[in-house]
Amino acid sequence: MPISVVLGSKKALLLPTLVNESQLNTTTLGALRQECCEFFELPPANFILTYAGVVMKDDISSLASYGLNFRSKVLMKVITPQNVQGEQSEESESKSPFLVEFEARVRKEIQRVVDKTVEKSGAAVAGFPIQVKQFLEKYPCPIPGDADYKKSKKQLQDLYLATNETLLGGLMQLDGILSGDPARPDVPASVVIRNQRKAAVYHLQGLLDRLDHVWNQLISTHSKL
């Protein structure tokens, strides 16, 4: 299913080769920007992409790291290269060497938490709906005395609980990452870190919401799990 990119009144459905959301973990922002260039006939320096209020800048980062899913709508804004250079120059000049180093270190940690959490839970989140669907097709209603039913039910419950715990653990780690250094109150908190952490939380929370949605579908008919 393609990703929606909106420029004013014009909407593009890009990356049509995406067939499942797990591919968002390996598809980069650079790939999306390249398709934007071709569809809107603009050079890469003449537009920016934003999602959930965050400017998407890192072309080597995955779309998943920005929190995108197949229902996401990416906004595109046309700019001039001069404005971009001016903003980047002004931003760079206003940052102290300490803040530059701090941002690089913390952003790397945020990405590490996301990558590790997705690595441990991504396949389970993607496969859980299929397993639940197969279970419901085989057991449209509870069969308390059936051994196979109990075994299959227990396997789904264990998978849900383990994946839920992994995602909550990732969210708790992100919650503990600060956008400023308490030891340096003279240095302002980083907006860059705050925005990246926000996108990371949005992504992991989205995976958790998908998992919970499927689980709730299951317990609506098999409440005594």
TAGICOR-V654467 format. One record per backbone hydrogen bond with DSSP energy under -0.5 kcal/mol. NH is the residue of the N-H (numbers start at 0). CO is the residue of the C=O. E is the energy in kcal/mol with one decimal. If there is no record, write none. Layout:
NH:CO:E + NH:CO:E
This chain:
2:13:-3.0 + 3:71:-0.9 + 4:11:-2.7 + 5:73:-2.9 + 6:9:-3.2 + 9:6:-2.4 + 11:4:-3.0 + 13:2:-2.9 + 13:11:-0.7 + 17:14:-1.7 + 22:19:-1.8 + 23:20:-1.4 + 24:21:-1.5 + 25:22:-1.2 + 26:22:-1.4 + 27:25:-0.5 + 28:60:-2.4 + 29:58:-2.5 + 31:27:-1.3 + 32:28:-2.8 + 33:29:-2.1 + 34:30:-1.6 + 35:31:-2.0 + 36:32:-2.3 + 37:33:-1.8 + 38:34:-2.7 + 39:35:-2.7 + 40:36:-0.9 + 41:36:-1.1 + 45:42:-2.0 + 46:43:-0.9 + 47:76:-2.2 + 48:55:-0.6 + 49:74:-2.6 + 50:53:-2.4 + 53:50:-1.9 + 55:48:-3.3 + 56:54:-0.8 + 58:56:-1.0 + 60:57:-1.4 + 62:23:-0.6 + 62:26:-2.7 + 63:23:-2.4 + 65:61:-0.5 + 65:62:-1.1 + 66:63:-1.9 + 67:62:-1.7 + 71:68:-1.8 + 73:3:-2.9 + 74:49:-2.5 + 75:5:-2.9 + 76:47:-2.4 + 78:45:-2.0 + 82:79:-0.6 + 83:79:-1.7 + 84:80:-2.6 + 85:81:-2.5 + 86:82:-2.5 + 87:83:-2.7 + 88:84:-2.7 + 89:85:-2.5 + 90:86:-2.5 + 91:87:-2.6 + 92:88:-2.7 + 93:89:-1.5 + 94:90:-0.5 + 94:91:-1.0 + 99:95:-2.2 + 100:96:-2.3 + 101:97:-2.7 + 102:98:-2.9 + 103:99:-2.0 + 104:100:-2.1 + 105:101:-2.6 + 106:102:-2.9 + 107:103:-1.6 + 108:104:-1.5 + 109:105:-2.6 + 110:106:-2.3 + 111:107:-2.1 + 112:108:-2.3 + 113:109:-2.2 + 114:110:-2.9 + 115:111:-2.6 + 116:112:-2.4 + 117:113:-2.8 + 118:114:-2.4 + 119:115:-1.7 + 120:116:-1.7 + 121:117:-3.2 + 124:120:-2.7 + 125:121:-2.3 + 126:122:-2.3 + 127:123:-2.1 + 128:124:-0.7 + 130:126:-2.1 + 131:127:-2.6 + 132:128:-2.3 + 133:129:-2.3 + 134:130:-2.2 + 135:131:-2.7 + 136:132:-2.0 + 137:133:-1.8 + 138:134:-3.1 + 141:220:-0.5 + 145:142:-2.1 + 146:144:-0.5 + 149:145:-2.1 + 150:146:-2.3 + 151:147:-2.7 + 152:148:-2.5 + 153:149:-2.3 + 154:150:-2.1 + 155:151:-1.9 + 156:152:-2.1 + 157:153:-2.6 + 158:154:-2.2 + 159:155:-2.6 + 160:156:-2.5 + 161:157:-2.4 + 162:158:-2.4 + 163:159:-2.8 + 164:160:-2.2 + 165:161:-1.9 + 166:162:-2.4 + 167:163:-2.5 + 168:164:-2.2 + 169:165:-2.0 + 170:166:-2.3 + 171:167:-2.3 + 172:168:-2.0 + 173:169:-2.1 + 174:170:-2.2 + 175:171:-1.1 + 176:173:-1.4 + 177:175:-0.6 + 181:179:-0.7 + 183:180:-2.2 + 186:183:-2.0 + 187:185:-0.5 + 189:178:-3.5 + 190:188:-0.5 + 193:189:-2.0 + 194:190:-2.7 + 195:191:-2.2 + 196:192:-2.9 + 197:193:-2.1 + 198:194:-2.3 + 199:195:-2.3 + 200:196:-2.7 + 201:197:-2.3 + 202:198:-2.0 + 203:199:-2.4 + 204:200:-2.8 + 205:201:-1.8 + 206:202:-1.8 + 207:203:-2.2 + 208:204:-2.6 + 209:205:-2.0 + 210:206:-2.2 + 211:207:-2.7 + 212:208:-2.3 + 213:209:-1.9 + 214:210:-2.2 + 215:211:-2.7 + 216:212:-1.6 + 217:213:-1.8 + 218:214:-2.5 + 219:215:-1.1 + 220:216:-0.5 + 220:217:-1.2 + 221:217:-1.9 + 224:222:-1.0
